[in-house]
Amino acid sequence: MKNTPKYDRIETHESMESNIPSKEKIVKKLTHHIKDSFKRTGECPSTTVEFYRVGKILGKGAFGKVNLA
C-alpha cells in the first residue's frame, strides 16, 4: 500500500478530538470528505483504500486471497 502524502490526508476538527472513539473518527472523516467533494465538484470522490476496512479472509486461491472489506 502506498503512503498517502500529508496534504492528501482527510482531517477534520471532529477527527482530531481525542474523546471520540477511533471508529467514529473514521466515519466522520470520510463523511466530511464525501460531502466536501460533492460541494466542490458535484461528483462523488474516487474510491480510495481509506474508504474500506479489511476484514476476515473469505477464501484463498492460486492468485491470492479474498477478504471481506
Summary of the structure (lengths in Angstrom):
residues: 69
radius of gyration: 15.1
end to end distance: 15.3
largest distance: 44.6
contacts: 117
relative contact order: 0.13
helix: 43%
strand: 13%
